[in-house]
Amino acid sequence: MNEPNATLAEALAAIIKPIVKEAIREAMNLNSREVSQSAADKSFLTIKQAAETSGLGASTIRLAIRRRQLRAQKVGRRVLVKRIDLVKFLEANPIAAIADNT
């Protein structure tokens, strides 16, 4: 009696496992989209949101604030960065294109 139940359980697991994996992937993508959309709607960003928006690390954002390269406001215990200031910081030091001499 155990063998048919075990075989049935294995068959069900083989069918259900990919479905569950796909559902988890979709849920994770929806969460990341919601976070990025909610961050896109705000004019002030936390350090974490500024890092996600810019693609930089949170420690890099903090370092830029400490070096006074990026303006920020402290509200209570939170440090907030204006979206406009983040864009100005990112555009401040572009890398010049090198001419191709071929």
N, C-alpha and C positions, 0 to 999 in steps of 0.2 A: 504493500500500500504506500510506502514511503517513496518508492521510485516514481510512480506516476505523478505524485504530488510534487516531487522535486523537479521532474521534467517540466511540468506545467509552470512551476514557479520560475524556472530558468527561461522558459519561452516568454512568459509575461514580462520578466525583467528585461529581456532582450528587446521587446517591443516598446516598453514604457520608458526605458532609460534614455533613448535619443529624444523622445518627446519632452521629457522633463528637462534635459540639457538645453534644448532649444528654447523652452519657455523661460528658463533662468537667464539665458543670453539676452532674450528680448526684454525681460524685466530690467536687467542691468543697463541695457542701452537706453531704455525709456528713462531710467533714473538719471543717467548722465546727461541726457538731453534736457530734462527738467531743470537740473542744476545749471547747465549752461544757459538755458533760456531765462531763468530767473535772474542769473547774474547779468545777462545782457540788458535786462529791463532797468537795472539800478544805476544811478549816477554815482553812488559811492560803493566801493567794494572793500570787503575784508581782505586781509593779507592772503588768506587761502583762495578767495575768489580772484584776486588780482593775479596770483600765481597760475591758477587754472586758465584764466583768460589770456594771459601773456605767453603761457607755455614755459615760464621760468619756475624755478623752485621757490618755495616760501622763504627759505633762508636767503636767497638772492634778493628778493623783494625787501626783506628786513635790512639787509646790508646796504642796499641803495637808499633806504630811508635813513639809516644811521649816518651814511656819508653825505646826506643832504642832496642826493642826486634825484630823489623822488620825494615829492611833497606828500605829507600825510597829516591827518588830524587824529588826535586821541580823544575819544568820547568814552568817558568812564574807563573801563579796562580794555576797550576795543581800540584798535588802530584802523582807521579808514583811509582809503586812497580814492581820490576822485578819478573816475574813468578817463577824463580828459588829461589829467596829469600823468596817468599811466601811459596813454598813447604818446604824449609829448616825450616822456622818458624813453620809450621804445624807439621813437623816431629821431632821437637826439644824436646818435652816433652811427649813422649808416656806413656800411662798408662800400667804398668806391669800387666800381667795376674796373677791371684791368683790361686794357685794350689788347685784342688778339692781333699779333703781328705776323700772321701767316699769309 
